[in-house]
């Protein structure tokens, strides 16, 4: 991960510094479905929080979804209407 931080040292959105982190989860929309990946290596901007993935991680997620994976479990997500 240290090598990745040197290669992608700055956020392309705000210019902040990127730091390696393991995300406990990341939700990816694929077609009409949303899939949750767990323990995902990422680079996260310290300033704005934007998340970046290496090509290797991004391709691994794509391969997993193209293979129509059998979920290890399902997560129920509550939906809340926002009143502003």
BAVO-920600 format. One line per field, with one value per residue (C-alpha): residue in three letters; chain; x, y, z. Coordinates in steps of 0.05 Angstrom, whole numbers, plus 32768, in hexadecimal, padded with zeros to 4 digits. Layout:
resn c(Ala,...) $
chain c(A,...) $
u c(X,...) $
v c(Y,...) $
w c(Z,...) $
END
This chain:
resn c(Unk,Unk,Unk,Unk,Unk,Unk,Unk,Unk,Unk,Unk,Unk,Unk,Unk,Unk,Unk,Unk,Unk,Unk,Unk,Unk,Unk,Unk,Unk,Unk,Unk,Unk,Unk,Unk,Unk,Unk,Unk,Unk,Unk,Unk,Unk,Unk,Unk,Unk,Unk,Unk,Unk,Unk,Unk,Unk,Unk,Unk,Unk,Unk,Unk,Unk,Unk,Unk,Unk,Unk,Unk,Unk,Unk,Unk,Unk,Unk,Unk,Unk,Unk,Unk,Unk,Unk,Unk,Unk,Unk,Unk,Unk,Unk,Unk,Unk,Unk,Unk,Unk,Unk,Unk,Unk,Unk,Unk,Unk,Unk) $
chain c(A,A,A,A,A,A,A,A,A,A,A,A,A,A,A,A,A,A,A,A,A,A,A,A,A,A,A,A,A,A,A,A,A,A,A,A,A,A,A,A,A,A,A,A,A,A,A,A,A,A,A,A,A,A,A,A,A,A,A,A,A,A,A,A,A,A,A,A,A,A,A,A,A,A,A,A,A,A,A,A,A,A,A,A) $
u c(8000,803A,804E,8006,8005,8044,8025,7FE2,7FF9,7FC5,7F79,7F63,7F27,7F44,7F90,7F90,7FBE,7FA9,7FB2,7FAA,7F70,7F48,7EFF,7ED3,7EA2,7E95,7E52,7E56,7E1A,7E1A,7DDF,7DA0,7DC3,7DEF,7E26,7E4E,7E98,7EBB,7F03,7F13,7F58,7F52,7F75,7F4D,7F57,7F67,7F47,7F05,7EFD,7EF9,7F08,7F36,7F44,7F81,7F74,7F81,7F4A,7F19,7F24,7F1C,7ED8,7EC3,7ED8,7EB3,7E73,7E78,7E7B,7E37,7E51,7E2A,7E22,7E3F,7E04,7DD0,7DCD,7D8B,7D92,7D60,7D46,7D39,7D17,7D3F,7D16,7D3C) $
v c(8000,8030,802C,803C,8079,8093,8086,80A6,80D9,810E,810D,811E,8144,8171,8165,8147,810E,80C6,8091,8046,802A,7FE9,7FFB,7FD0,7FD0,7FF0,7FEE,7FE6,7FEE,7FBB,7FBF,7FBF,7FA2,7FBC,7F90,7F9A,7F88,7F81,7F90,7FB8,7FD7,8020,8063,8098,80E3,8101,8143,8132,80E7,80D4,808A,806F,8027,800B,7FEB,7FA7,7FB1,7FCF,7F95,7F62,7F80,7F7F,7F36,7F22,7F43,7F27,7EE2,7EEC,7EDD,7EB7,7EE9,7ED2,7EF6,7F2C,7F6F,7F93,7FDE,8010,8047,808C,80C6,8107,8145,8185) $
w c(8000,800D,7FC3,7FB0,7FDD,7FB9,7F74,7F85,7FB8,7FAA,7FA5,7F5E,7F7A,7FB0,7FB0,7FF6,8008,7FFE,8033,8030,8056,805A,8053,807F,8045,8001,7FDD,7F91,7F63,7F2A,7EFC,7F26,7F63,7F9B,7FB4,7FF4,7FF5,8037,804C,800D,8004,7FEE,7FEE,8013,800F,8053,8040,801C,802A,7FE0,7FD6,7FA0,7F8C,7F68,7F24,7F45,7F7A,7F48,7F17,7F50,7F62,7F19,7F11,7F50,7F38,7EF1,7F10,7F31,7F77,7FAB,7FE5,8028,8049,803E,8062,806E,8064,8081,8054,8072,8050,8057,8069,805C) $
END
